[in-house]
Amino acid sequence: MTDAPHIVCPHCHTTNRVQAPDLGNAPDCGQCHRPLFAGAPLELDASTFDRHVGRSHIPVLVDFWAPWCGPCLQMAPAFTQAARELEPHMRLAKLNTEAQQAIAARYAIRSIPTMILFRQGREAARISGALGAADIVRWARTAG
């Protein structure tokens, strides 16, 4: 990671340069002045996926899920808890595969839930199946 990593705002999607020591000090967006980290997963769609995954200098962990998927719904609170533990050194995001089928197809999502860890726009690791919060954190830290 660089001394001033790029962090994409979860609200206005502007790319911000944040000094590494300031990451833990609840930085705000330079454009909209809202917090860059909310302690909750960010919902991505076709217009925001590439921006967040491709421009962020911190790893981005994406949960590919669907609203009809029981294990996905069961894992959702654990993923939210993991976001609170992993931010600001990792962005956690969710992508609804029913609503964003083209992105799911691009990454050959065959089973859900599937989590993919992206580092500087590239897939770095992948795991399928529902996990608890501690297992998500452990896997993300090991893979990231």
Sequence and secondary structure as in RCSB ss.txt:
>XXXX:A:sequence
MTDAPHIVCPHCHTTNRVQAPDLGNAPDCGQCHRPLFAGAPLELDASTFDRHVGRSHIPVLVDFWAPWCGPCLQM
APAFTQAARELEPHMRLAKLNTEAQQAIAARYAIRSIPTMILFRQGREAARISGALGAADIVRWARTAG
>XXXX:A:secstr
  SS EEE TTT  EEE  GGGGGG  B TTT SBS  SS EEE TTTHHHHHHH SS EEEEEE TT HHHHHH
HHHHHHHHHHHTTTSEEEEEETTT HHHHHHTT  SSSEEEEEETTEEEEEEES   HHHHHHHHHHH 
